[in-house]
Amino acid sequence: FTKLEIEKFMQWYDQLKNIKFVALRYFNAVGYDADGDIRGKEINSQNLLPIIMEVLSGKRSELKIFGNDYPTPDGTCIRDYIHVSDLASAHVLALEKLAQGMASQSLNLGTGKGTSVKEMVEAVEKVSGRKVPVVYAPRRAGDPAILIASADKARSLLGWKPAYTDICKIVQTVYNIN
């Protein structure tokens, strides 16, 4: 709600003062700098991949998966995970396009590919060679079964293409830091 309201304010300022903007709508941001130049673990994260890493490191005893009865192939929620380096490249391209006179835009950023919670766990297990202890809990209110980005507009207008589309490669960047 707040993100949409902020976009409305930016549109208003564009009309009122001709201040151009690009609102980049992240889907599920994950990963760390693959080169390891930029570091900093999430603290008290509520996001899936950092929580799984906390389970592997012993900070948590198990991973709670909220719902295994969704209308998806494995019963767990599906999300579009986009690597932080891909988000960064989209920011650079958006600034360049604004400098070239592009009109204000709101753009989704994601891979266009969904990964279920269970598939994310399997990717971590493959990368780490370790089993992730999982328990299933009831669904959380309001969690949709599937959320996948349509980033075609960002690809077209910015010439942007995510480099990290393989979930195991994304997980590897997180595993290397942990």
GULOMI-454618 format. One record per residue (C-alpha): chain; residue number from 1; x, y, z negated. Coordinates in Angstrom, 3 decimals, m for minus. Example, Ala and Ser with C-alpha at 12.3 -4.5 7.8 and 13.67 -1.06 7.14 Angstrom:
# residues 2
@cadena:A	num:1	east:12.300	north:m4.500	up:m7.800
@cadena:A	num:2	east:13.670	north:m1.060	up:m7.140
This chain:
# residues 178
@cadena:A	num:1	east:0.000	north:0.000	up:0.000
@cadena:A	num:2	east:2.689	north:2.472	up:m0.994
@cadena:A	num:3	east:4.808	north:1.732	up:2.077
@cadena:A	num:4	east:1.834	north:2.369	up:4.353
@cadena:A	num:5	east:1.033	north:5.613	up:2.529
@cadena:A	num:6	east:4.632	north:6.787	up:2.924
@cadena:A	num:7	east:4.449	north:6.028	up:6.654
@cadena:A	num:8	east:1.293	north:8.173	up:6.820
@cadena:A	num:9	east:3.145	north:11.037	up:5.111
@cadena:A	num:10	east:6.024	north:10.687	up:7.577
@cadena:A	num:11	east:3.559	north:10.789	up:10.485
@cadena:A	num:12	east:2.010	north:13.910	up:9.000
@cadena:A	num:13	east:5.421	north:15.606	up:8.708
@cadena:A	num:14	east:6.177	north:14.622	up:12.280
@cadena:A	num:15	east:2.983	north:16.352	up:13.431
@cadena:A	num:16	east:3.404	north:19.302	up:11.081
@cadena:A	num:17	east:7.151	north:19.989	up:11.319
@cadena:A	num:18	east:8.295	north:17.809	up:14.236
@cadena:A	num:19	east:10.522	north:15.789	up:11.897
@cadena:A	num:20	east:11.136	north:12.481	up:13.644
@cadena:A	num:21	east:11.428	north:9.174	up:11.787
@cadena:A	num:22	east:11.717	north:5.447	up:12.209
@cadena:A	num:23	east:10.017	north:3.371	up:9.544
@cadena:A	num:24	east:11.700	north:m0.025	up:9.478
@cadena:A	num:25	east:9.418	north:m2.641	up:7.988
@cadena:A	num:26	east:11.560	north:m5.381	up:6.480
@cadena:A	num:27	east:10.143	north:m8.809	up:6.100
@cadena:A	num:28	east:12.098	north:m10.997	up:3.622
@cadena:A	num:29	east:15.604	north:m9.566	up:3.379
@cadena:A	num:30	east:18.218	north:m12.209	up:2.488
@cadena:A	num:31	east:21.916	north:m12.876	up:2.679
@cadena:A	num:32	east:25.184	north:m11.180	up:1.938
@cadena:A	num:33	east:27.856	north:m9.633	up:4.091
@cadena:A	num:34	east:29.288	north:m12.589	up:5.983
@cadena:A	num:35	east:32.825	north:m11.141	up:5.821
@cadena:A	num:36	east:32.575	north:m10.728	up:2.049
@cadena:A	num:37	east:33.525	north:m7.039	up:2.260
@cadena:A	num:38	east:30.353	north:m5.896	up:0.524
@cadena:A	num:39	east:29.533	north:m7.785	up:m2.653
@cadena:A	num:40	east:26.994	north:m7.563	up:m5.433
@cadena:A	num:41	east:24.661	north:m10.244	up:m6.643
@cadena:A	num:42	east:21.025	north:m9.532	up:m7.320
@cadena:A	num:43	east:20.230	north:m9.297	up:m11.003
@cadena:A	num:44	east:16.893	north:m10.578	up:m12.301
@cadena:A	num:45	east:15.778	north:m11.314	up:m8.771
@cadena:A	num:46	east:12.251	north:m12.369	up:m7.998
@cadena:A	num:47	east:13.214	north:m13.523	up:m4.504
@cadena:A	num:48	east:13.445	north:m17.145	up:m3.429
@cadena:A	num:49	east:17.059	north:m17.546	up:m2.284
@cadena:A	num:50	east:18.708	north:m15.788	up:m5.247
@cadena:A	num:51	east:16.491	north:m17.805	up:m7.589
@cadena:A	num:52	east:17.604	north:m21.041	up:m5.929
@cadena:A	num:53	east:21.223	north:m19.923	up:m6.407
@cadena:A	num:54	east:20.498	north:m19.287	up:m10.085
@cadena:A	num:55	east:19.231	north:m22.871	up:m10.330
@cadena:A	num:56	east:22.415	north:m24.170	up:m8.715
@cadena:A	num:57	east:24.575	north:m22.089	up:m11.073
@cadena:A	num:58	east:22.691	north:m23.291	up:m14.155
@cadena:A	num:59	east:21.076	north:m19.967	up:m15.040
@cadena:A	num:60	east:17.715	north:m21.617	up:m14.436
@cadena:A	num:61	east:16.913	north:m25.258	up:m15.000
@cadena:A	num:62	east:14.589	north:m25.669	up:m12.021
@cadena:A	num:63	east:12.933	north:m23.935	up:m9.115
@cadena:A	num:64	east:9.215	north:m23.339	up:m9.457
@cadena:A	num:65	east:7.450	north:m23.574	up:m6.130
@cadena:A	num:66	east:4.096	north:m21.850	up:m6.339
@cadena:A	num:67	east:1.727	north:m23.977	up:m4.304
@cadena:A	num:68	east:2.233	north:m27.057	up:m2.185
@cadena:A	num:69	east:m1.260	north:m27.177	up:m0.752
@cadena:A	num:70	east:m1.132	north:m24.350	up:1.797
@cadena:A	num:71	east:m2.272	north:m25.054	up:5.365
@cadena:A	num:72	east:1.336	north:m25.336	up:6.573
@cadena:A	num:73	east:3.273	north:m28.396	up:7.788
@cadena:A	num:74	east:4.819	north:m29.099	up:4.363
@cadena:A	num:75	east:2.221	north:m27.355	up:2.167
@cadena:A	num:76	east:4.520	north:m24.505	up:1.051
@cadena:A	num:77	east:4.400	north:m20.847	up:2.085
@cadena:A	num:78	east:6.195	north:m19.795	up:5.243
@cadena:A	num:79	east:8.098	north:m16.514	up:5.434
@cadena:A	num:80	east:10.303	north:m14.710	up:7.927
@cadena:A	num:81	east:13.774	north:m14.324	up:6.391
@cadena:A	num:82	east:15.924	north:m11.600	up:7.930
@cadena:A	num:83	east:19.643	north:m11.242	up:7.143
@cadena:A	num:84	east:20.810	north:m7.957	up:5.616
@cadena:A	num:85	east:23.441	north:m7.518	up:8.351
@cadena:A	num:86	east:20.679	north:m7.645	up:10.956
@cadena:A	num:87	east:18.763	north:m5.024	up:8.987
@cadena:A	num:88	east:21.871	north:m2.831	up:8.882
@cadena:A	num:89	east:22.358	north:m3.085	up:12.644
@cadena:A	num:90	east:18.722	north:m2.075	up:13.182
@cadena:A	num:91	east:19.276	north:1.022	up:11.038
@cadena:A	num:92	east:22.271	north:2.079	up:13.128
@cadena:A	num:93	east:20.387	north:1.543	up:16.389
@cadena:A	num:94	east:17.345	north:3.434	up:15.063
@cadena:A	num:95	east:19.488	north:6.433	up:14.093
@cadena:A	num:96	east:21.172	north:6.409	up:17.504
@cadena:A	num:97	east:17.803	north:6.306	up:19.279
@cadena:A	num:98	east:16.440	north:9.143	up:17.119
@cadena:A	num:99	east:19.516	north:11.215	up:17.994
@cadena:A	num:100	east:18.741	north:10.540	up:21.675
@cadena:A	num:101	east:15.209	north:11.912	up:21.239
@cadena:A	num:102	east:13.129	north:8.806	up:20.646
@cadena:A	num:103	east:9.633	north:9.504	up:19.316
@cadena:A	num:104	east:8.758	north:8.518	up:15.769
@cadena:A	num:105	east:8.153	north:4.800	up:15.333
@cadena:A	num:106	east:7.164	north:2.132	up:12.839
@cadena:A	num:107	east:8.961	north:m1.136	up:13.599
@cadena:A	num:108	east:8.830	north:m4.609	up:12.095
@cadena:A	num:109	east:12.176	north:m6.283	up:11.439
@cadena:A	num:110	east:12.250	north:m10.051	up:11.253
@cadena:A	num:111	east:13.432	north:m13.026	up:13.223
@cadena:A	num:112	east:9.976	north:m13.994	up:14.438
@cadena:A	num:113	east:10.677	north:m17.433	up:13.012
@cadena:A	num:114	east:9.199	north:m18.812	up:9.835
@cadena:A	num:115	east:10.887	north:m20.904	up:7.166
@cadena:A	num:116	east:8.867	north:m22.628	up:4.474
@cadena:A	num:117	east:9.870	north:m22.607	up:0.826
@cadena:A	num:118	east:10.605	north:m26.318	up:1.090
@cadena:A	num:119	east:12.743	north:m25.772	up:4.213
@cadena:A	num:120	east:14.705	north:m23.072	up:2.371
@cadena:A	num:121	east:15.391	north:m25.515	up:m0.463
@cadena:A	num:122	east:16.507	north:m28.133	up:2.073
@cadena:A	num:123	east:18.827	north:m25.595	up:3.741
@cadena:A	num:124	east:20.430	north:m24.769	up:0.381
@cadena:A	num:125	east:20.862	north:m28.474	up:m0.356
@cadena:A	num:126	east:22.473	north:m29.013	up:3.041
@cadena:A	num:127	east:24.878	north:m26.075	up:2.649
@cadena:A	num:128	east:25.753	north:m26.776	up:m0.995
@cadena:A	num:129	east:25.695	north:m30.565	up:m0.921
@cadena:A	num:130	east:23.713	north:m30.422	up:m4.156
@cadena:A	num:131	east:20.136	north:m31.273	up:m5.091
@cadena:A	num:132	east:17.888	north:m28.413	up:m6.230
@cadena:A	num:133	east:15.535	north:m29.487	up:m9.040
@cadena:A	num:134	east:12.012	north:m28.438	up:m8.059
@cadena:A	num:135	east:8.692	north:m28.357	up:m9.882
@cadena:A	num:136	east:5.417	north:m27.403	up:m8.286
@cadena:A	num:137	east:3.177	north:m24.848	up:m9.942
@cadena:A	num:138	east:m0.233	north:m23.485	up:m8.971
@cadena:A	num:139	east:m0.400	north:m20.913	up:m6.199
@cadena:A	num:140	east:0.104	north:m17.273	up:m7.087
@cadena:A	num:141	east:m2.915	north:m15.093	up:m6.443
@cadena:A	num:142	east:m2.702	north:m13.207	up:m3.173
@cadena:A	num:143	east:0.131	north:m15.197	up:m1.576
@cadena:A	num:144	east:m0.724	north:m15.751	up:2.098
@cadena:A	num:145	east:0.229	north:m19.082	up:3.644
@cadena:A	num:146	east:2.266	north:m17.560	up:6.489
@cadena:A	num:147	east:3.948	north:m14.180	up:7.058
@cadena:A	num:148	east:6.083	north:m13.908	up:10.178
@cadena:A	num:149	east:7.211	north:m10.678	up:11.843
@cadena:A	num:150	east:6.557	north:m9.652	up:15.376
@cadena:A	num:151	east:9.712	north:m7.648	up:16.054
@cadena:A	num:152	east:9.217	north:m7.360	up:19.817
@cadena:A	num:153	east:8.799	north:m3.590	up:19.585
@cadena:A	num:154	east:12.100	north:m3.205	up:17.690
@cadena:A	num:155	east:13.829	north:m5.418	up:20.229
@cadena:A	num:156	east:12.409	north:m3.438	up:23.125
@cadena:A	num:157	east:12.827	north:0.119	up:21.821
@cadena:A	num:158	east:16.115	north:m0.299	up:19.974
@cadena:A	num:159	east:17.721	north:m3.081	up:21.988
@cadena:A	num:160	east:18.006	north:m4.892	up:18.648
@cadena:A	num:161	east:18.420	north:m8.617	up:18.305
@cadena:A	num:162	east:18.991	north:m10.452	up:15.027
@cadena:A	num:163	east:22.286	north:m12.339	up:14.964
@cadena:A	num:164	east:21.286	north:m14.564	up:12.040
@cadena:A	num:165	east:18.383	north:m16.747	up:13.114
@cadena:A	num:166	east:19.628	north:m20.047	up:11.683
@cadena:A	num:167	east:18.527	north:m20.378	up:8.061
@cadena:A	num:168	east:21.589	north:m22.461	up:7.144
@cadena:A	num:169	east:23.906	north:m19.679	up:8.356
@cadena:A	num:170	east:21.977	north:m17.186	up:6.243
@cadena:A	num:171	east:22.171	north:m19.480	up:3.229
@cadena:A	num:172	east:25.913	north:m19.931	up:3.789
@cadena:A	num:173	east:26.478	north:m16.170	up:3.359
@cadena:A	num:174	east:24.754	north:m16.339	up:m0.028
@cadena:A	num:175	east:26.427	north:m19.566	up:m1.081
@cadena:A	num:176	east:29.877	north:m18.131	up:m0.297
@cadena:A	num:177	east:29.309	north:m15.303	up:m2.808
@cadena:A	num:178	east:27.863	north:m17.536	up:m5.532
